[in-house]
Amino acid sequence: MKKILLIEDNPEVRENTSEILSLANYQVITAENGKAGVELALQEKPDLIICDIMMPELDGYGVLHILSKKPETASIPFIFLTAKTEKSDIRKGMTLGADDYLTKPFDDTDLLNAVESRLNRVALFKKNYDASTEGLNQLIDDARQVLRLNDLCKDRKVRQFKKKATIFMEGETPNAIFFLQKGNVKTFRTNADGKEFITDLYAAGDFFGYEPILENNTYTESAVALEDSEVIIIPRHDFLTLLHGHPELTRSFVSLLCKKVTEKEAQLLALAYNSVRQRTAEALLKVSHIKESKELSLSRDDLAKMVGTASESVIRVLSDFRDEGIVEIDGSKIKILHPGKLEQVVKWNVARH
């Protein structure tokens, strides 16, 4: 049963509205003024708030302002009850974050339709979206409904990138974010001597290239296709709309983005504290996971760029792994025989047998 907080100073309106909602099978809690309403909202965490504007002690605008600043109540749908119909009043409420308005007097149908509509919209964003093309499309479709923007992401494109093709370059200004639909992509940085360091590898279902937009900066790395790839390109303004359009929408979208953020944090910690042996084992496991194969075609130079060390150091570690029976090596091809042992190396840096 959904819980609704009704904040209304008029006893008759409060009683009648509460009765209508209770008959529609909603649990209703009531407050007679704005101050009491704020306290109840923080205590009860209702699914929806209906609030009068003109009240003593604290008016409806004040209630909305306070609750919108609290993380625990910011995403609760908020409907204003008002006898005012001036556009300036409606605009003020919407600017503060109100979801809807009901003008007094209102009938039962108007009230219940408004409540049902707002609860349904919130329910959309309690879904778990898959990190896939289908999941992205579903998120966009739901966002169009909630934000009432039928043209949202209409200009997104699917582009084909051949192996070794550049997607973006360090120093360029970002105009879009990228979702990898098929293939593999690497990002890398180049130092003053022209040497590359691979910062990340991406597989189908990954977003990339969004950090500079969040930081209002240029690209600090370049992106190149490791094999023939398909990339969905989402324009910058649509990305920002998805990110800031609605609190629940933001949570859903960020959940799709944050996977790589977590991985990058772990990667930086590994570079800071792990040995070359550990980092080489981790790089082999990562490429194997992305390629979905234990047989890898990987140059020593590219592997060294991932590990963040000289090619000679990587070659020595690979020789050790071969002598330990963990991998087989045939030219540029590396076959992982015991991934479990590589995982042990990453975790414990076990001594060679």
Residue pairs with C-beta under 8 A, 6 or more apart in sequence:
1 25
1 26
1 27
2 26
2 27
2 47
2 48
2 119
3 26
3 27
3 28
3 29
3 44
3 45
3 46
3 47
3 48
4 21
4 26
4 27
4 28
4 29
4 46
4 47
4 48
4 49
4 50
4 115
5 29
5 30
5 31
5 37
5 40
5 41
5 44
5 46
5 48
5 49
5 50
6 14
6 17
6 18
6 21
6 28
6 29
6 30
6 31
6 50
6 51
7 30
7 31
7 33
7 34
7 36
7 37
7 40
7 49
7 50
7 51
7 52
7 55
7 60
7 63
8 14
8 17
8 30
8 31
8 32
8 50
8 51
8 52
8 55
8 81
9 32
9 33
9 52
9 54
9 55
9 56
10 52
11 32
13 52
13 81
13 104
14 30
14 32
17 50
17 81
17 111
18 28
18 30
20 108
20 111
20 112
21 28
21 111
21 112
21 115
22 28
24 112
24 115
26 115
29 40
29 44
29 46
31 37
31 39
31 40
33 55
33 56
33 57
33 58
34 51
34 55
34 56
34 57
34 58
34 59
34 60
34 62
34 63
35 57
35 58
37 49
37 51
37 58
37 63
38 58
38 63
38 66
38 67
40 46
41 49
41 63
41 67
41 73
41 76
42 67
42 70
42 72
42 73
45 72
45 73
45 76
46 76
47 76
47 77
47 119
47 122
48 76
48 77
48 78
48 79
48 115
48 118
48 119
48 122
49 63
49 67
49 76
49 77
49 78
49 79
50 79
50 81
50 102
50 115
51 60
51 63
51 64
51 78
51 79
51 80
51 81
52 60
52 80
52 81
52 82
53 59
53 60
53 61
53 80
53 81
53 82
53 84
53 89
53 93
54 60
54 82
54 83
54 84
58 66
60 80
60 81
60 82
60 93
61 92
61 93
61 96
64 78
64 80
64 93
64 96
64 97
64 98
65 96
67 73
67 74
67 76
67 78
68 74
68 78
68 96
68 97
74 97
74 247
75 122
75 247
75 248
75 251
77 99
77 100
77 118
77 119
77 121
77 122
78 97
78 98
78 99
79 98
79 99
79 100
79 101
79 102
79 114
79 115
79 118
80 93
80 98
80 100
80 101
80 102
81 102
81 104
81 106
82 89
82 101
82 102
82 103
82 104
83 103
83 104
84 103
85 103
90 101
93 101
99 118
99 121
100 114
100 117
100 118
102 110
102 111
102 114
121 145
121 146
122 248
124 142
124 145
124 146
124 248
125 142
125 146
125 246
125 248
125 249
125 251
125 252
126 248
127 138
127 142
127 252
128 255
129 135
129 136
129 138
129 139
129 252
129 255
129 256
130 205
131 205
131 206
131 256
131 259
132 204
132 205
133 179
133 181
133 232
135 256
136 179
136 232
136 256
139 242
139 252
139 253
139 256
140 152
140 153
140 156
140 242
142 249
143 149
143 152
143 153
143 241
143 242
143 245
143 246
143 249
144 150
144 152
146 245
146 246
146 248
146 249
147 241
147 245
147 246
147 249
149 241
149 245
152 238
152 241
152 242
153 234
153 235
153 238
153 242
155 235
155 238
156 232
156 233
156 234
156 235
156 238
157 232
157 233
158 181
158 230
158 231
158 232
158 233
159 230
159 231
159 233
160 228
160 229
160 230
161 167
161 183
161 185
161 225
161 228
161 229
161 230
161 231
162 225
162 228
163 225
163 226
163 227
163 228
164 224
164 225
165 224
165 225
166 222
166 223
166 224
167 178
167 185
167 209
167 223
167 224
167 225
167 231
168 174
168 209
168 219
168 222
168 223
169 219
169 222
170 189
170 190
170 218
170 219
170 220
170 221
170 222
171 218
171 219
172 218
172 219
173 218
173 219
174 209
174 210
174 212
174 213
174 218
174 219
174 236
175 235
175 236
176 209
176 233
176 234
176 235
176 236
176 239
177 207
177 208
177 209
177 210
177 213
177 233
177 234
177 236
177 239
178 185
178 207
178 208
178 209
178 223
178 231
178 232
178 233
178 234
179 206
179 207
179 231
179 232
179 234
180 202
180 203
180 204
180 205
180 206
180 207
180 208
180 229
180 230
180 231
180 232
181 204
181 229
181 230
181 231
181 232
182 204
182 229
182 230
183 204
183 225
183 226
183 227
183 228
183 229
183 230
183 231
184 201
184 202
184 203
184 225
184 226
184 227
184 229
184 290
184 291
185 201
185 202
185 208
185 223
185 224
185 225
185 226
185 229
185 231
186 198
186 200
186 201
186 202
186 223
186 224
186 226
187 198
187 199
187 200
187 202
187 208
187 221
187 222
187 223
187 224
188 196
188 197
188 198
188 199
188 221
188 222
188 224
188 305
189 196
189 197
189 199
189 220
189 221
189 222
190 196
190 197
190 222
191 197
196 305
197 305
197 308
198 302
198 305
198 306
199 221
199 264
199 267
200 208
200 260
200 263
200 264
200 267
201 226
201 286
201 287
201 290
201 306
202 208
202 260
202 290
203 289
203 290
206 259
206 260
207 256
207 257
207 260
208 223
208 260
209 219
209 223
210 239
210 257
211 220
212 218
212 219
212 220
213 236
213 239
213 240
234 242
242 249
242 253
243 250
243 253
243 254
244 250
270 278
270 279
270 282
271 279
271 308
274 282
274 346
274 349
275 349
276 307
276 309
276 313
276 314
276 317
277 317
277 320
277 345
277 349
278 345
278 346
278 349
279 307
279 308
279 309
280 303
280 307
280 314
280 317
280 318
280 321
281 321
281 342
281 343
281 345
281 346
282 342
282 346
283 303
283 306
283 307
284 296
284 303
284 327
284 334
284 336
284 342
285 336
285 339
285 342
285 343
285 346
286 306
287 296
287 298
287 306
288 294
288 296
288 336
288 339
294 335
294 336
294 337
294 339
295 333
295 334
295 335
295 336
296 333
296 334
296 335
296 336
297 332
297 333
297 334
298 332
298 334
299 332
300 311
300 314
300 315
300 318
300 332
301 311
303 314
303 318
304 310
304 311
304 313
304 314
307 313
307 314
318 327
318 329
318 334
320 352
321 327
321 342
322 328
322 329
323 352
324 341
324 352
324 353
325 337
325 338
326 336
326 337
326 338
326 341
326 342
326 345
327 334
327 335
327 336
327 337
328 334
328 335
328 337
329 335
336 342
341 350
344 350
